Amino acid sequence: MTPEEYSDFKYRTNMEQINNDKLTFKESKNSLEKIADNVREKLKLRRTRS
């Protein structure tokens, strides 16, 4: 592997890792938003009951 090939390989590997991180961040953000929505709903229900 030439230095050029190696740096190209490193670049592609890093970009893949960055894209994977972005996806995981999006997924965890989405699931946190779902949890927040559920909590809001439960609080609304509790307020209307009392």
Secondary structure as UniProt FT lines:
FT   HELIX           3..49
//
